[in-house]
Amino acid sequence: MSSIILETRDLSKQYKSQWALKHVNLRLQQRRIYGLIGKNGAGKTTLMRMIAGLGFPTGGSIFLFGKENRGDLEEEGKRIGSLIEEPALVAGMTAKENLHLQCLMKGIPNYEVEKELLELVGLQDTGKKKVKNFSLGMRQRLGIAATLIGNPELLMLDEPINGLDPTGVIEMRELIKKLNAYENKTILISSHNLPELYQVATDFIIIHEGEIREVLSHEELDERCKSYLSLEAVDVNRLATVLEEKLHTQNFQVMPDNSIKLFDCLDERERVGRVLHENDVIVTKMAVCGTSLEEYFMSVIGVKGENRDA
């Protein structure tokens, strides 16, 4: 059985003269958490709406669990749970009443399922408290509980941490991790908050102006953002030789401009400088450098300057 549960091919969406999505090609694998990163208006919500069947693409194809035609998509769509924009909750009802209503609407009235879902999202003790008196974080968690009715395999969560206070953010983060680790859910979660997504996602999808700019794993992102000691010398070959023979490391890269990125010894700059000096390496630059998550995101979408909204 294929591990690919969602695939899009040249998926596009146009609103009048504006392209919201342009030739989007994606593959989502089972049991991963995908962070969909983009500025406001980048196309994150539009992409999720197309996948959830809440809109029709202008062009391209969507494959859900290997199926493409419209009839199959409607059937396979039942294996998706989506929380897009705001959860559809009745403010005058309790959490239990809201969940019961959602179960009835989906044809799955089951007291045990309702109870289990409320426990899963940490709302089992809310009693007769009305949703209108819930915090934003509590409403978001109840919305996620509603998406879990029917035990979907793929969850799509659109900006679930937007507007939450620090406690709510932590609760949402832990819930997402639990759904992935213990409930085996594949999760596509959108946000423009890269540092927060970094704490939960296994993979990252960077979207800008309706186009997918990059897809990379957590490990690949770490590799591109890690700190290093930037070294420049009169003789770069001699510098590289001393690093290998005297500092006993090959964990460095010689860059096109003949500088060297040394990923070891970041806390031993004095020793590095001394060893290089003792071995007749004339160093012209030594500095700890690195790329922050936000800086990397901005470099991918081609935006420079201080006015940033990542």
Helices and strands as residue ranges (DSSP letters): E 4-15, E 18-29, E 33-37, H 44-52, E 59-64, H 70-76, G 77-79, E 80-83, H 95-105, H 111-120, G 131-133, H 136-147, E 154-158, H 166-181, E 186-191, H 194-198, E 203-208, E 211-217, H 218-225, E 228-233, H 236-245, E 252-254, E 260-262, H 269-278, E 283-289, H 293-301
